[in-house]
Every structure is written in C-alpha cells, then in structure tokens.
Amino acid sequence: MNHFGDLLTARISDLSNPSVIGLDPRLKQIPEFIKDEALNEFGETFEAAAAAILMFNKGIIDAIYDIVPAVKPQIAFYECFGHEGVKAYQETVAYAKEKGMIVIGDAKRNDIGTTATAYAEAHIGMVDLFGEMAPVFDADSVTVTPYLGTDGIKPFTKVCAEQGKGIFVLVRTSNPSADEIQGQIVEDHLMDEHVASLVEGWGRELIGDSGFSSVGAVVGATYPEEAHILRNLMPNQIFLVPGYGAQGGGAEDTKPCFHSNGTGAIVNSSRGVIFAYEINKQPGEAYADAAREAAINMKKDLGKLF
C-alpha cells in the first residue's frame, strides 16, 4: 500500500526540490497561439476554453516534471467553465500523474456524513459505478477545510488509510483577512493553534516510515512567526505553504514551515511560474521555457535555506 506522506517526502528528496507549482490557468493570460488553435477547432465555446487550458497545462507540465515534484491545480479555474472545464481538470490530473508528478487537488472541500464521503471518494478515492469501483478525479491528495470538525474529516482520512492518499487541512492561510477567524484568541491561544492540535490528532494514526503523516496542513508563508509555533504543534505534518512569490512571501518567510533539516514542507508558486513569460515580457510561444526557468530559480531560492 502506498503512503502519501512517504511518497511526497521521497519525491521531494529525489529532486532536491520542496516546491509545488499551482496550475491556476486564467484564460485571458493563456498565450494567444494556444487560444487560436482551440478557437479554430471548437469556436467560441466552453469546449474551446477547456481545450486551451488543457493544452497550456500540458506545456507547463512537460517543462517542469523532471525538476518539480508536484503540481496543485486549483479546481475553481476549471469549474468556472462548466463540465468542459471540469473535464480539463480531470485530464490535467491524469497527465501530471502520467509524467510521474504528485498531484495536490486544491478543492478545499468539506461537509459532513455522506456528503463528505462523496467529496472524498470523488477527489481522492473511488466511487461505486454500478457495482464496480472506479476512480474519478484521482488526485493524490486534496485540500480540505476544518470548520465542520472531526465529522467532516473522518471520511477523508478513511480514504487516506485505505488507498494511500493524502489531505492538507487549512490551518493558517496566506490571505490578508485570515486573522478575522484564524487569528482570534480561543482561551489562551489563537484559533489556528487550536486547529493545529486537531490536525495533529487526525493524522496521528497515518504516520508513515518517513515520520510524516498523510494528513498535512496548509500554513501560509505570510505569517512566519505563527508558522514557527504551528511547526512545533504539528511535528509530523507536511506543510503545504502558499504565499510565496506573487502573494508577497519570500524564501526566508517559508523557513519556519520546515524542520531544521529542511524536511516537512512543500512551497507553492502559481502565477510566478506559469505566467513567467508575461512577467519577463517574453512572447507567448516561450511560456513553457519561461515557466521552467522560473521553477529552476525557485528551486535555487529555496535551496539556500538549508
């Protein structure tokens, strides 16, 4: 049986690169030559939008799969184009896995009871398809929200245990208004610290040979002092770290999310890599090469930490 925490830790080690690239395709920013090809085939339709997104994603994946351990497609950028967009998400997940990449589905799902079970089965598990079990999106892991408590987490951890998948629970997000909830004081500590204690408990039975659990935590780079506290509260959790790059966080801001030996975290960059060609004012045809260069620079930047 595979174990997500072990697989991700091994892949990071193999490539000496604790980074993940967010596949957040904005149609307006996809190079014109890709959109023109999709429009010529499908016209001005949702199918054309989905085709352009998939073509763009494949170019990014082809450019980075040998240097970056994981990708993180944010499903909202696909769902906004309806069922065609969701199909592009599914095909993106499959293509990245074919290339040997680990896929973190950024869906931030949760509910209770059978609804949470349905989310878990769809995103990281399998569904009963007329008596036969079949995968749907089949990501290696998925982001989940903790607001509903243990009832909303158990269906996901059950799939993790049975099928070697993983989850990342939102603990301290990187957005400016996070303090409205996560930074509120509960008794003598912050809300995110209370959630961290829950996450540690949820993942205790899913710790692998690497020492890390398949239940990880989302901890943003934009709150480094709080990240240090959360690291101590969750020693066996892999941190998924947003906020690097376009959101204002630098490599040094991510350091508290790691253990002193440089393990235990994977840092996300989305726009700064996939749209690097725009940042560098390069032609659209160079988008994949620009993404690879940006990914290499990110690897070097993070590599200076330890």
C-alpha positions, 0 to 999 in steps of 0.5 A: 500500500502506498503512503502519501506522506512517504511518497511526497517526502521521497519525491521531494528528496529525489529532486532536491526540490520542496516546491509545488507549482499551482496550475491556476490557468486564467484564460485571458493570460493563456498565450494567444497561439494556444487560444487560436488553435482551440478557437479554430477547432471548437469556436467560441465555446466552453469546449474551446476554453477547456481545450486551451487550458488543457493544452497550456497545462500540458506545456507547463507540465512537460517543462517542469516534471523532471525538476518539480515534484508536484503540481496543485491545480486549483479546481475553481479555474476549471469549474468556472467553465462548466463540465468542459472545464471540469473535464480539463481538470480531470485530464490535467490530473491524469497527465501530471500523474502520467509524467510521474508528478504528485498531484495536490487537488486544491478543492478545499472541500468539506461537509459532513456524513455522506456528503463528505464521503462523496467529496472524498471518494470523488477527489481522492478515492473511488466511487461505486459505478454500478457495482464496480469501483472506479476512480474519478478525479484521482488526485493524490491528495486534496485540500480540505477545510476544518470548520465542520470538525472531526465529522467532516474529516473522518471520511477523508482520512478513511480514504487516506488509510485505505488507498494511500492518499493524502489531505492538507487541512487549512490551518493558517492561510496566506490571505490578508483577512485570515486573522478575522477567524484564524487569528482570534484568541480561543482561551489562551491561544489563537484559533489556528493553534487550536486547529493545529492540535486537531490536525495533529490528532487526525493524522496521528494514526497515518504516520508513515516510515518517513515520520510524516503523516498523510494528513498535512496542513496548509500554513501560509508563508505570510505569517512566519512567526505563527508558522514557527509555533504551528511547526512545533504543534504539528511535528509530523505534518507536511506543510503545504505553504502558499504565499510565496512569490506573487502573494508577497512571501519570500524564501526566508518567510517559508523557513519556519514551515520546515524542520531544521533539516529542511524536511516537512514542507512543500512551497507553492508558486502559481502565477510566478511560474506559469505566467513567467513569460508575461512577467519577463515580457517574453512572447507567448510561444516561450511560456513553457521555457519561461515557466521552467526557468522560473521553477529552476530559480525557485528551486535555487531560492529555496535551496539556500535555506538549508 
